[in-house]
Amino acid sequence: MAELTIGRTITTPDSAPLAGMVGALTLVESQSPRQLRQRAETLLQQRLGIPRASCLVLDSSGRWLSDEGQGVRLACDDFTHPYAHAIRRGEPMQIALGEARSRLDHPAFQALIADCAAGWQLTVRPLRAPDDDQQWLGVMSLVGPRDTLDPLTASLDFAAFEALFCQLWAWHLRQQGERQHQANLQDSLTRFNADARRQTLSGRLSQQIKGDSTSIQTLRDQAVRAAETQLAVLLRGETGTGKDLVARGIHGASARAEGPFMALNCAAIPESLLESELFGYARGAFSGADRDQQGLVGQADGGTLFLDEIGDMPLSLQAKLLRVLESGRYRPLGASEECRVDLRLIAATHQPLHQRMRDGHFRADLYYRLNQFPLALPPLRERREDIEPLVQAFIADFCEREGRELVGISRAALADLHDRDYPGNVRELKNLIDYACAMTHSGDDIDLMVLPRSPIASDEAVDQLESQAVRAADDEDDIADLRQALRDYEASLIQQRLALFDGNRTLAAESLGLPKRTLAHKCRQLQLDNS
């Protein structure tokens, strides 16, 4: 019988007992399960003269066998091919190819043996890990003359070869599993650390971008994601929604946090000065330019440039800004040489830039370059649950800034603030609170009466007061019973407050400085319960 070797056959008496070591070493040096199987198949075919030797691999589900060379998949519960029988029995089986062709009609199996001689034999040997009977590896398929296969598979050398082959295959699979396990752990740890970092940054942003609503939490999470990139960010939102705070938050959470943050409102600078403000100028560029002056673009090198109201930037400057974004180069006004800059741009607008593009006032190429990471800021009216925490934060900020004792706020005042529309959004709310705090004595609560009325509400209130004054003036000469007149006025006032708070007696009583029980008694006394 031929030796199980790869390379030159060694026949000297002294070295014959070690001849199998060459083949063993070849198997041991395999770098992967697939290479191991390929080398084993080569060993069996080239050195032992077996016409066809192949290994079918059992997948991780234990349901499929596959032939890597021909891309064939065979179900382990389909007994129209012999491999399923061998796996089920757990022991080798032999069958003549002529009989197999007549009895087993599996198309893929028939294709595998189509070019084999009818007189040959198929030997199928199920393979499992030597140290674990439950770890199935696959099957070995040998096709050839019976007088070649039977003596080979019955030899001790083949038994040793098969044991070594299975041992190495199982070891490779475990090594692969361990590497995959370690990779999964590392990936999980990386994701965990990234998520923890994002949560930390999002929590830090909550000190700047206040609110607990779903929309604000989503905005903070998106801002952290934007901070992790070098993409240009376009902030879209109504006036007063806090675009400047979001821009500063993104900068503070980014890798550029230690660099400068330069901000410019494009609508606040005259067009004639905007170019020199952004790009700087060289000495002698214009009358009065007695020295070189670095612009905001240059000052933002290594950090972030925030351009608010980008929609108001003149078209001539839009082209220069686009070049900065695309090449990192710009030329100061009147300079002969270009400068290089490394910055991250955050732009903001309350205008519909698509409409500005259609009207020819905004470059499409600049828009798409700015819109790499779009963020939409929700208006305050769409996140009313954030009004109370914002109010408390603004009160605390005012009192700390002014060095005053902390003031509170009545429920009636909070309810009124909650129901407003806020066309000026968070900025409008902050101005309201600053005014109310200034009008409230230290240690007292902000009352409904000190809150400036919205224009619509003020008009309605004035109309009501005027109508009451007219009625009072008309009736003044007709008053014959002072007590009844007071009762009528009291009833009218209570009805107004109940209407103002949609029938909520707690808030109405608080706005009138009365206990709720007293108000309920007065409603019964004045027969307002049924009105």
C-alpha positions as CSV (number, residue, x, y, z in Angstrom):
1,M,0.0,0.0,0.0
2,A,1.3,3.5,-0.8
3,E,2.4,5.7,2.0
4,L,0.3,8.8,3.0
5,T,2.9,11.3,1.9
6,I,3.0,14.5,-0.2
7,G,6.2,14.9,-2.3
8,R,8.8,12.3,-3.1
9,T,8.0,8.8,-1.9
10,I,10.6,7.7,0.6
11,T,11.5,3.9,0.3
12,T,14.7,3.4,2.3
13,P,14.3,0.9,5.2
14,D,15.4,3.4,7.9
15,S,13.1,6.2,6.9
16,A,10.0,4.2,5.8
17,P,8.4,4.3,9.3
18,L,8.6,8.1,9.3
19,A,7.3,8.6,5.7
20,G,3.8,9.4,6.9
21,M,5.1,12.4,8.8
22,V,5.5,14.4,5.6
23,G,1.7,14.2,4.9
24,A,0.9,14.8,8.6
25,L,3.1,17.9,8.6
26,T,1.3,19.2,5.5
27,L,-2.0,18.8,7.3
28,V,-0.8,20.4,10.5
29,E,0.5,23.4,8.7
30,S,-2.9,24.2,7.2
31,Q,-4.1,27.7,8.0
32,S,-7.9,27.1,7.8
33,P,-10.5,24.3,7.8
34,R,-10.9,24.8,4.0
35,Q,-7.2,24.6,3.3
36,L,-7.0,21.5,5.6
37,R,-9.8,19.8,3.6
38,Q,-8.1,20.7,0.2
39,R,-4.8,19.3,1.3
40,A,-6.4,16.1,2.6
41,E,-8.3,15.6,-0.7
42,T,-5.0,16.2,-2.6
43,L,-3.2,13.6,-0.4
44,L,-5.9,11.0,-1.1
45,Q,-6.1,11.6,-4.8
46,Q,-2.5,12.3,-5.9
47,R,-0.5,10.1,-3.5
48,L,-3.0,7.2,-3.1
49,G,-4.5,7.2,-6.6
50,I,-8.1,7.5,-5.5
51,P,-10.0,8.9,-8.5
52,R,-12.2,11.2,-6.5
53,A,-12.0,12.3,-2.8
54,S,-14.0,15.1,-1.4
55,C,-15.3,16.4,2.0
56,L,-18.8,17.7,2.4
57,V,-19.1,20.2,5.3
58,L,-22.0,20.2,7.8
59,D,-23.2,23.7,8.5
60,S,-23.8,25.2,11.9
61,S,-27.5,24.3,11.9
62,G,-26.7,20.6,11.3
63,R,-29.2,20.4,8.5
64,W,-27.1,20.9,5.4
65,L,-24.0,19.4,3.8
66,S,-22.2,21.4,1.2
67,D,-19.5,20.7,-1.3
68,E,-17.3,23.8,-1.4
69,G,-15.8,23.0,-4.7
70,Q,-19.0,22.7,-6.7
71,G,-21.4,24.8,-4.6
72,V,-23.8,21.8,-4.0
73,R,-26.0,21.8,-0.9
74,L,-27.6,18.5,0.3
75,A,-30.2,18.3,3.1
76,C,-29.4,15.9,5.9
77,D,-33.0,14.7,6.1
78,D,-33.3,14.0,2.4
79,F,-32.6,10.2,2.0
80,T,-32.5,10.3,-1.8
81,H,-28.7,10.7,-1.4
82,P,-26.3,8.4,0.5
83,Y,-24.7,11.1,2.7
84,A,-27.9,11.5,4.7
85,H,-27.9,7.8,5.4
86,A,-24.3,7.9,6.6
87,I,-25.0,10.9,8.9
88,R,-28.1,9.2,10.3
89,R,-26.4,5.9,11.0
90,G,-23.2,7.5,12.3
91,E,-21.0,4.9,10.6
92,P,-19.4,4.4,7.2
93,M,-21.3,2.9,4.3
94,Q,-20.4,1.6,0.8
95,I,-22.5,1.4,-2.3
96,A,-21.8,0.5,-5.9
97,L,-22.2,3.4,-8.2
98,G,-24.4,1.3,-10.5
99,E,-26.8,0.6,-7.7
100,A,-26.6,4.2,-6.5
101,R,-27.6,5.5,-9.9
102,S,-30.6,3.2,-10.0
103,R,-31.8,3.6,-6.4
104,L,-30.9,7.2,-5.4
105,D,-32.4,9.8,-7.6
106,H,-31.2,13.0,-6.0
107,P,-30.3,15.4,-8.9
108,A,-27.3,17.0,-7.2
109,F,-25.9,13.6,-6.1
110,Q,-26.4,12.1,-9.6
111,A,-24.5,15.1,-11.0
112,L,-21.6,14.5,-8.6
113,I,-21.1,10.9,-9.8
114,A,-22.1,11.4,-13.5
115,D,-18.6,11.0,-14.9
116,C,-17.6,8.0,-12.7
117,A,-17.3,4.5,-13.9
118,A,-20.3,2.3,-13.1
119,G,-18.2,-0.4,-11.6
120,W,-16.6,1.8,-9.0
121,Q,-17.6,2.0,-5.4
122,L,-18.7,5.0,-3.3
123,T,-17.5,5.0,0.3
124,V,-19.1,7.6,2.6
125,R,-17.4,8.1,6.0
126,P,-19.1,10.4,8.5
127,L,-16.7,12.6,10.4
128,R,-16.9,14.0,13.9
129,A,-14.5,15.5,16.5
130,P,-12.5,12.7,18.2
131,D,-13.0,14.2,21.7
132,D,-16.7,15.1,21.2
133,D,-19.2,12.7,19.7
134,Q,-21.8,15.4,19.4
135,Q,-19.6,17.6,17.2
136,W,-20.3,16.5,13.7
137,L,-17.9,17.9,11.0
138,G,-19.2,16.5,7.8
139,V,-18.6,13.4,5.6
140,M,-15.7,12.1,3.5
141,S,-16.6,10.9,0.1
142,L,-14.3,8.4,-1.7
143,V,-15.0,7.1,-5.2
144,G,-12.9,4.5,-6.9
145,P,-12.4,0.8,-7.6
146,R,-13.4,-1.4,-4.7
147,D,-10.1,-3.2,-4.6
148,T,-8.4,0.2,-4.0
149,L,-10.8,1.6,-1.4
150,D,-11.5,-1.4,0.9
151,P,-7.8,-2.2,1.8
152,L,-7.1,1.5,2.2
153,T,-10.0,2.3,4.6
154,A,-9.3,-0.9,6.6
155,S,-5.6,0.0,7.3
156,L,-4.3,1.4,10.5
157,D,-2.5,4.2,8.5
158,F,-5.8,5.4,7.2
159,A,-7.4,5.3,10.6
160,A,-4.5,7.4,11.9
161,F,-4.9,9.8,9.0
162,E,-8.6,10.2,9.6
163,A,-8.2,10.7,13.3
164,L,-5.5,13.4,12.7
165,F,-7.7,15.0,10.0
166,C,-10.7,15.2,12.2
167,Q,-8.7,16.4,15.2
168,L,-7.2,19.3,13.1
169,W,-10.6,20.1,11.6
170,A,-12.3,20.4,15.0
171,W,-9.4,22.4,16.4
172,H,-9.6,24.9,13.5
173,L,-13.4,25.2,14.0
174,R,-12.9,25.9,17.7
175,Q,-10.2,28.4,16.9
176,Q,-12.5,30.1,14.5
177,G,-15.3,30.1,17.0
178,E,-13.0,31.5,19.7
179,R,-11.8,34.2,17.3
180,Q,-15.3,35.0,16.3
181,H,-16.3,35.1,20.0
182,Q,-13.5,37.5,20.8
183,A,-14.4,39.6,17.8
184,N,-18.0,39.7,18.9
185,L,-16.9,40.7,22.4
186,Q,-14.7,43.4,21.1
187,D,-17.4,44.6,18.8
188,S,-19.9,44.6,21.7
189,L,-17.4,46.4,23.9
190,T,-16.8,49.0,21.1
191,R,-20.5,49.5,20.6
192,F,-21.0,49.7,24.4
193,N,-18.3,52.3,24.8
194,A,-19.6,54.3,21.8
195,D,-23.1,54.2,23.2
196,A,-21.9,55.2,26.6
197,R,-19.9,58.0,25.2
198,R,-22.9,59.2,23.2
199,Q,-25.1,59.0,26.3
200,T,-22.5,61.0,28.2
201,L,-22.3,63.6,25.4
202,S,-26.1,63.7,25.1
203,G,-26.4,64.3,28.8
204,R,-23.8,67.1,28.6
205,L,-25.8,68.6,25.7
206,S,-28.9,68.6,27.9
207,Q,-27.3,71.4,29.9
208,Q,-27.4,73.5,26.8
209,I,-30.3,72.1,24.8
210,K,-32.9,71.8,27.5
211,G,-36.0,69.7,27.4
212,D,-37.2,66.1,28.0
213,S,-39.6,65.8,25.0
214,T,-39.0,63.0,22.5
215,S,-38.2,65.5,19.8
216,I,-35.5,67.3,21.8
217,Q,-33.9,64.0,23.0
218,T,-33.8,62.9,19.3
219,L,-32.2,66.2,18.4
220,R,-29.5,65.8,21.1
221,D,-28.8,62.3,19.9
222,Q,-28.5,63.5,16.3
223,A,-26.3,66.3,17.3
224,V,-23.9,63.8,19.0
225,R,-23.9,61.7,15.8
226,A,-23.1,64.8,13.8
227,A,-20.3,65.7,16.2
228,E,-18.7,62.4,15.6
229,T,-18.2,63.2,11.9
230,Q,-16.5,66.0,9.9
231,L,-19.6,66.6,7.8
232,A,-21.0,70.0,7.2
233,V,-24.2,70.5,9.2
234,L,-27.3,72.5,8.1
235,L,-29.6,73.5,11.0
236,R,-33.1,74.3,9.9
237,G,-35.6,75.9,12.3
238,E,-37.8,78.9,13.1
239,T,-36.5,82.0,14.7
240,G,-35.7,81.5,18.3
241,T,-35.5,77.7,18.3
242,G,-31.9,77.7,19.6
243,K,-29.8,77.1,16.4
244,D,-26.8,78.8,18.0
245,L,-27.0,76.6,21.1
246,V,-27.1,73.4,18.9
247,A,-24.2,74.6,16.9
248,R,-22.1,75.2,20.0
249,G,-23.2,71.9,21.4
250,I,-22.0,70.0,18.2
251,H,-18.7,71.8,18.4
252,G,-18.3,71.0,22.1
253,A,-19.0,67.3,21.6
254,S,-16.7,67.0,18.6
255,A,-13.0,66.3,18.2
256,R,-12.6,70.0,17.5
257,A,-13.9,71.0,20.9
258,E,-10.4,72.4,21.9
259,G,-10.3,74.5,18.7
260,P,-12.0,77.9,18.2
261,F,-15.7,78.4,17.6
262,M,-16.3,81.4,15.4
263,A,-19.9,82.6,14.7
264,L,-21.3,85.1,12.3
265,N,-24.9,86.2,11.4
266,C,-24.8,86.7,7.7
267,A,-27.9,88.9,7.9
268,A,-26.4,91.2,10.5
269,I,-23.4,92.4,8.4
270,P,-23.7,94.7,5.4
271,E,-22.9,93.0,2.2
272,S,-20.0,95.4,1.6
273,L,-18.3,94.3,4.8
274,L,-19.3,90.6,4.8
275,E,-16.4,89.4,2.6
276,S,-13.7,91.1,4.6
277,E,-15.3,89.9,7.8
278,L,-15.3,86.3,6.6
279,F,-12.1,86.1,4.6
280,G,-10.0,88.9,6.0
281,Y,-8.0,91.3,4.0
282,A,-4.4,92.2,3.1
283,R,-2.8,95.5,3.9
284,G,-3.7,98.1,1.3
285,A,-6.7,96.1,0.0
286,F,-8.9,99.2,0.5
287,S,-8.7,102.7,2.1
288,G,-8.0,102.3,5.8
289,A,-6.5,98.7,5.5
290,D,-3.2,99.6,7.1
291,R,-2.4,96.0,8.2
292,D,-3.3,92.5,7.4
293,Q,-6.5,91.3,9.1
294,Q,-7.4,87.6,9.4
295,G,-11.1,86.9,8.8
296,L,-13.4,84.5,10.7
297,V,-12.6,81.7,8.2
298,G,-8.9,81.9,9.1
299,Q,-9.6,82.3,12.8
300,A,-11.7,79.1,12.8
301,D,-8.7,77.0,11.6
302,G,-8.8,73.8,13.6
303,G,-12.2,74.5,14.9
304,T,-15.8,75.3,13.8
305,L,-17.3,78.1,11.8
306,F,-20.9,78.8,12.4
307,L,-22.8,80.9,9.8
308,D,-26.3,81.8,10.9
309,E,-28.9,83.0,8.4
310,I,-26.8,81.5,5.5
311,G,-29.7,82.1,3.2
312,D,-28.9,85.8,3.3
313,M,-25.3,85.4,2.0
314,P,-24.8,87.2,-1.3
315,L,-24.2,84.9,-4.3
316,S,-20.7,86.3,-4.9
317,L,-19.6,85.1,-1.5
318,Q,-21.4,81.7,-1.8
319,A,-18.9,80.7,-4.5
320,K,-16.0,81.6,-2.3
321,L,-17.4,79.7,0.6
322,L,-18.0,76.7,-1.6
323,R,-14.3,76.7,-2.6
324,V,-13.3,76.7,1.1
325,L,-15.5,73.7,1.7
326,E,-14.3,71.8,-1.3
327,S,-10.5,72.6,-1.2
328,G,-9.8,74.2,2.1
329,R,-8.4,77.2,0.3
330,Y,-9.4,80.9,0.3
331,R,-7.9,84.2,-0.7
332,P,-8.2,87.2,1.6
333,L,-9.4,90.4,0.1
334,G,-6.6,92.1,-1.8
335,A,-4.1,89.2,-1.1
336,S,-1.9,87.8,-3.8
337,E,-1.6,84.3,-2.3
338,E,-4.1,81.8,-1.1
339,C,-4.4,80.5,2.5
340,R,-5.2,77.0,3.7
341,V,-7.7,76.3,6.4
342,D,-9.0,73.2,8.2
343,L,-12.5,73.9,9.7
344,R,-15.9,72.3,10.2
345,L,-18.8,74.4,8.9
346,I,-22.2,74.5,10.6
347,A,-24.8,76.7,8.8
348,A,-28.3,77.7,10.0
349,T,-31.3,79.1,8.3
350,H,-35.0,79.8,9.0
351,Q,-35.7,80.3,5.3
352,P,-36.7,77.6,2.8
353,L,-33.5,77.3,0.9
354,H,-35.1,75.2,-1.9
355,Q,-37.3,78.2,-2.7
356,R,-34.2,80.5,-2.6
357,M,-32.5,78.1,-5.0
358,R,-35.5,78.2,-7.4
359,D,-35.6,81.9,-7.2
360,G,-31.9,82.1,-8.1
361,H,-30.8,83.5,-4.8
362,F,-28.9,80.5,-3.5
363,R,-26.4,78.2,-5.3
364,A,-27.6,74.6,-5.6
365,D,-24.0,73.2,-5.3
366,L,-23.5,75.1,-2.1
367,Y,-26.8,73.9,-0.7
368,Y,-26.0,70.2,-1.3
369,R,-22.5,70.7,0.2
370,L,-23.9,72.3,3.3
371,N,-26.7,69.7,3.6
372,Q,-24.4,66.8,4.4
373,F,-25.9,66.3,7.8
374,P,-29.3,68.1,8.1
375,L,-30.9,68.8,11.5
376,A,-34.4,70.1,12.0
377,L,-35.1,72.0,15.2
378,P,-38.7,71.7,16.5
379,P,-40.7,74.8,17.3
380,L,-41.7,75.2,21.0
381,R,-45.4,74.8,20.2
382,E,-44.7,71.2,19.1
383,R,-43.0,70.3,22.4
384,R,-45.1,71.9,25.1
385,E,-44.0,69.4,27.7
386,D,-40.6,71.2,27.7
387,I,-42.1,74.6,28.6
388,E,-42.1,74.0,32.4
389,P,-38.5,72.8,32.6
390,L,-37.5,75.7,30.4
391,V,-39.3,78.1,32.6
392,Q,-37.6,76.8,35.7
393,A,-34.2,76.9,34.0
394,F,-34.8,80.5,32.9
395,I,-35.9,81.6,36.4
396,A,-32.8,80.1,37.9
397,D,-30.6,81.7,35.3
398,F,-32.2,85.1,35.8
399,C,-31.9,85.0,39.6
400,E,-28.3,83.8,39.5
401,R,-27.4,86.5,36.9
402,E,-29.1,89.3,38.9
403,G,-27.9,88.0,42.3
404,R,-31.5,87.7,43.5
405,E,-33.3,85.3,45.8
406,L,-34.9,82.5,43.8
407,V,-38.6,83.2,42.8
408,G,-41.2,80.6,42.1
409,I,-44.1,80.6,39.6
410,S,-47.8,80.0,40.2
411,R,-49.7,77.2,38.5
412,A,-52.0,79.7,36.9
413,A,-49.0,81.4,35.3
414,L,-47.6,78.1,34.2
415,A,-50.9,77.1,32.6
416,D,-51.0,80.4,30.8
417,L,-47.5,79.9,29.5
418,H,-48.3,76.4,28.4
419,D,-51.2,77.6,26.2
420,R,-49.3,80.2,24.2
421,D,-48.3,79.8,20.6
422,Y,-44.7,81.3,20.8
423,P,-44.0,82.6,17.3
424,G,-40.6,83.6,18.8
425,N,-40.1,80.1,20.3
426,V,-37.7,79.6,23.1
427,R,-36.3,83.1,22.8
428,E,-39.8,84.6,23.3
429,L,-40.3,82.4,26.4
430,K,-37.0,83.4,27.9
431,N,-37.8,87.1,27.4
432,L,-41.2,86.6,29.0
433,I,-39.6,85.0,32.1
434,D,-36.9,87.6,32.4
435,Y,-39.6,90.3,32.4
436,A,-41.8,88.4,34.9
437,C,-38.9,87.8,37.2
438,A,-38.0,91.5,37.1
439,M,-41.6,92.4,38.0
440,T,-41.7,89.9,40.9
441,H,-40.4,90.5,44.4
442,S,-37.6,88.2,45.6
443,G,-39.0,85.1,47.3
444,D,-42.5,85.6,45.7
445,D,-44.1,83.6,42.9
446,I,-44.5,84.9,39.4
447,D,-48.2,85.5,39.1
448,L,-50.4,85.4,36.0
449,M,-50.9,89.2,36.2
450,V,-47.3,90.0,35.7
451,L,-46.9,88.0,32.5
452,P,-47.0,90.2,29.4
453,R,-50.0,89.3,27.3
454,S,-49.6,88.1,23.8
455,P,-51.0,90.6,21.2
456,I,-54.1,88.5,20.4
457,A,-54.8,87.7,24.1
458,S,-54.2,91.4,25.0
459,D,-56.7,92.6,22.4
460,E,-59.3,90.2,23.7
461,A,-58.7,91.2,27.3
462,V,-58.9,94.9,26.3
463,D,-62.1,94.4,24.5
464,Q,-63.6,92.6,27.5
465,L,-62.5,95.3,29.9
466,E,-63.8,98.1,27.6
467,S,-67.1,96.4,27.3
468,Q,-67.3,96.0,31.1
469,A,-66.3,99.6,31.6
470,V,-69.0,100.7,29.2
471,R,-71.6,98.6,30.9
472,A,-70.5,99.8,34.4
473,A,-70.6,103.5,33.2
474,D,-74.1,103.0,31.8
475,D,-75.3,101.2,34.9
476,E,-73.6,103.5,37.4
477,D,-76.4,105.9,37.8
478,D,-78.9,103.1,38.1
479,I,-77.2,101.4,41.0
480,A,-79.7,101.2,43.9
481,D,-78.3,98.2,45.7
482,L,-74.5,98.3,46.4
483,R,-74.4,94.7,47.6
484,Q,-76.1,93.4,44.4
485,A,-73.8,95.4,42.3
486,L,-70.8,93.9,44.1
487,R,-72.3,90.4,43.7
488,D,-72.8,91.0,39.9
489,Y,-69.2,92.2,39.5
490,E,-67.8,89.3,41.5
491,A,-69.8,86.8,39.5
492,S,-68.7,88.4,36.2
493,L,-65.0,88.2,37.3
494,I,-65.2,84.6,38.4
495,Q,-66.9,83.6,35.1
496,Q,-64.1,85.3,33.2
497,R,-61.4,83.5,35.1
498,L,-63.2,80.1,34.7
499,A,-63.4,80.7,31.0
500,L,-59.8,81.7,30.8
501,F,-58.7,78.4,32.4
502,D,-61.3,76.2,30.6
503,G,-63.3,75.6,33.7
504,N,-60.3,74.6,35.9
505,R,-61.3,75.9,39.3
506,T,-57.9,75.2,40.9
507,L,-56.1,77.5,38.4
508,A,-58.9,80.1,38.5
509,A,-58.8,80.2,42.3
510,E,-55.1,80.5,42.3
511,S,-55.2,83.4,39.9
512,L,-57.7,85.2,42.1
513,G,-55.7,84.5,45.3
514,L,-58.5,82.3,46.8
515,P,-58.5,78.8,48.2
516,K,-60.3,76.4,45.9
517,R,-62.9,75.7,48.6
518,T,-63.7,79.4,48.8
519,L,-64.2,79.7,45.1
520,A,-66.4,76.6,45.0
521,H,-68.5,78.2,47.8
522,K,-68.8,81.5,45.9
523,C,-69.9,79.6,42.7
524,R,-72.7,78.0,44.7
525,Q,-73.6,81.3,46.4
526,L,-73.6,83.2,43.1
527,Q,-75.5,80.4,41.3
528,L,-72.6,79.9,38.8
529,D,-72.6,76.1,39.0
530,N,-75.4,75.8,36.5
531,S,-74.4,78.7,34.3
